[in-house]
Amino acid sequence: MSTNVSVLALANILVLMGTAFGQEPAGADDGKKHVGAPSVSGLLQHAKIDDILLIATELRKASDSMKSFGESLNDVSVVTAEAAGTTSKHLAAIGGEFDPFGFKKAFETIQKQNAIIQAQSQMIIELQQKEIRRLQKENKMLKQPQRQSRKRKPSQTQKKSDDARPQE
């Protein structure tokens, strides 16, 4: 830890000590004279230099341990992230086949049945169309002689009417 940081930490400790000494416990208003917060010089008189140096040394050790803790936490977080990634992949693979209530199989069966029904419907439609064409062809074949006979009848009726007319 640099000297500037040590001095800043020491100053913060002194300010906190001053704040702590400047506060009275709740309900301590017994008519005593209120004492204000002691000044920095007053705190320095109460605190020994050895104690201040010991506190600075402890702060330095604490910052070094926090630095090593941060590095080890970084290493652990990388390993944990990789483990979480592989775990989620494995769970996804397991979950893909997990079907406790049989919904997946039921929907697959329904899809297969729908495909079969559609194929059968298409086949029925094709057979119906084929039968319609066959019946239309047969109907056409049956109507052809009638049409020809109808065509002949008027001509024959004309001949008969011509024959039945008295010749003049």
PyMOL commands that set and color helices and strands:
alter all, ss='L'
color gray80, all
select helices_A, chain A and resi 3-22+40-46+49-97+103-164
alter helices_A, ss='H'
color red, helices_A
deselect
rebuild
show_as cartoon
